[in-house]
Amino acid sequence: MLYAFDRALILTGPTACGKTALALAAAPRLGAEVVAMDSMTVYRGMDIGTAKPTAAERAAVPHHLIDELDPWESGTVAWWLGRAAGVCAELAARGKRALFVGGTPFYLKALLHGLFDGPPGDPELRRRLEAEAEAVGKDELHARLAAVDAKTAARLHPNDVRRVVRALEVFELTGKPISSWQQGWDTAAFAGDSAPPPASIPSVVLELPRDVLYDRINRRVGAMLAAGWLDEARRLRERPISREARQALGYRELWDYLDTPGASLDATADLIRTHTRQFAKRQLTWFRHLPTLMPVPVDAPDAAERALRAWGAA
């Protein structure tokens, strides 16, 4: 499924690379408002741990698709894509552009390539597979996927239980691996000549040397904890949390810390840093598979000017 995103622009990059700051500098010059391309800032109450733009930043430049759902609600990529199309239409009616800002790979890929027409979900089957993941372990479930769909297993980490479960669900429902369903949706890097052309949305990806990016991640985790992230996680633990919201980086580690007497907060912080660096590495892999992204070094003194030129707006 493809939507029209006329005059839209994209700013992406790995976590902690500086997307928000550059977006705030560029949006007024573009006549744009920001549309969050992030699967976790859509949730109310998940503010510190998702590095959600502050109230002051949102007052400076209007932001959309932030604080749209409660944590117990499910925000799927299909839901987000439909809402994003609606926001774009509303902005266009006011003579504004949409500047998509975020680093959720599936949202970015869906924006550029649409959604593949796979089978609908089966809630009962999905619950059974999730229960099996708890019972036998995520590595065993990943190995089961590798036996029936090696291509999908190769690109999914065993910790990504939600997508491993979805891939097994599709196979059990159809007898076909999800990778075969996705042949018409994958980018050229995955599907060769069968890939559809990407939507013509000028897209900038911010780049940083790996060691600089990892240092930013390490320092940001410390800053988030100092800003009250643990208390935020404690409040959230008292509410129902959807399967999608539970995927947010760092929250599960903090919930485990709160549930484990004698656990070390320092060790938990180090674990969050490790998992966040691993996520950033996976993001970088995704971005390499999307060749239409135009790289801009975010640490360059003229990074904003370079981005504007890449968007054709300088």
Buried (B, 14 or more C-beta within 10 A) or exposed (E): EBBEBEBBBBBBBBBBBBBBEBBBBBBEBBEBBBBBBBBBBBBBBBBBBBBBBEEEBBEEBEBBBBBBBBBEBEBEBEBBBBBBBEBBBEBBEEEBBBBBBBBBBBBBBBBBBBBBEBEEBBEEBBEBBBEBBEEEEBEEBBEBBBEBBEBBBEBBBBBBBBBBBBBBBBBBBEEBBBBBBBEBBBBBEBBEEEBBEBBEBBBBBBBBEEEEBBEBBBEBBEEBBEEEBBEBBBEBEEEEBBEBBBBBBBBBBBBEBBEEEEEEEEEBBBBBBBBBBEBBEBBBEBBEBBEBBBEBEBEEEEBBBBBBBBBEBE
